[in-house]
Amino acid sequence: MRLFMFKSESDRELHAFSGDPGGRQLPSRHGPWTAVGVIREDKEPPHKISRETVEKSITDHGFQLYKKRIPAAD
C-alpha cells in the first residue's frame, strides 16, 4: 500500500497517514490538512512507525494520526 503523508494546519505537531492521496477520510476537526509526501510500498514510514500498524489503521479507520514533537524555540 502506498502511504500518503499529511500535516494538520490547526495543530503543528499533528500528522497523518492516509491511503487516499486527497486525504478525504482525515478528521476535519483537525484540518485543514496539507499533503507533505508519499511513501512507496517498499519503504518504511519515518520516525520508526510500524508500517503494519499504519496499514491496519488505514484499513480499519481510513487514516493513522501521529504527533511529531516540535522542539521549543530558544
N, C-alpha and C positions, 0 to 999 in steps of 0.2 A: 504494500500500500504506500502510495506517495503521501507524505505528510506536509501540510501547508501550515506555515507559522504566522501568527498574528500577534500584535501588541494592542493593548487597550489604550485608548486616548483619555480615558477617565481615571485610570489608575496606572501610573507609570511602572509599577512593579509587576502588574498582571500581564501574562502572556498566555497564548493558547495554541494548540494544535487542532487541525481540522482535516477531514478527508475531502473537504469541498474547497476548491480554490477561491470561491467567493465568501467563504466563512458564514454562509447563510444560517447555520444552526448554532452559531455562537450566541451566548446570552446577551440580549440587547441592553439589559440593565448595566452591563459593564462596558458598553460600547461608547462611541463608535470604535470599530476595530480597523486596524491598518495591517495589510499584508506585509510581512518582512522577509519571507524566504520560503524555500521548498527543500524538503529532504527526500532524496531518491530512496527507492525501495532497498537498495544495497548499502545504505548509510545509517548510522546510529544518530538519534536525536542528541542535541547538546546537553550539557550540564549533568551528564551521567543519568539521564532519564531513560528508563527501560522502554525500548520500542514495543515490546509485548504489552506492557501496561498501557501505553498510549493507544495502540491499535485496538485493544479491548475496550477502552473508554470511548473511542470514536465509534466502534461498532455498537456499543450499548447506549451511548448518550449523544453521539454526533460531534463530540469535541472532548478535549482534555485541557484543563486550565493548570497553570503553574505560576508561582511567584518567583521573580528574579530580583534578588536584593540589589538595591541601588546604594552604593556607598555614600555616606553623608559627606557633604561639601565642607571643606575646612574653612 
